[in-house]
Amino acid sequence: MATSAATESSSLLGLRTVIYAAPNLDELKAWYTAVLGFEPYFDQPFYVGFNVGGYELGLDPDATVQAGSTLTYWGVASIEAAYDRIHSLGATAGDPITDVGDGIKVATLKDPAGNVFGLIENPHFSLAQ
């Protein structure tokens, strides 16, 4: 099927940014710095941004979590290792590691602000080149 220039320019290009509510911005910035192993690339009193493999993980002190919010899963090579490490850094256990079929595993934890932090190990996923 041929696509028009208008369709191409309005098509979704993929995930770019995930923003978590950060009522205590300094505490959550320190926690995510420990989890990710690097400092944010953007660090202001109104927003902190980390570049995670080309995707933005943002912390917003003014964000509010509303009913019906979306769950985001961050890709990992080993869900067991990532889950254990993040839990040891102070995350609260959420949904346990679950094999959802075809070698794909998912789990959730909660960061210190209570945001749900999803993990996914998907051996079939690769970024488009």
Buried (B, 14 or more C-beta within 10 A) or exposed (E): EEEEEEEEEEEEEEEEEBBBBBBEBEBBBEBBBEBBEEEBEEBEEEBBBBEBEEBBBBBBBEBEEEEEEEEBBBBBEEBEEBBEBBBEBBBEEBEEBEEEEEEBBBBBBBBBBEBBBBBBBBEEEEEEE
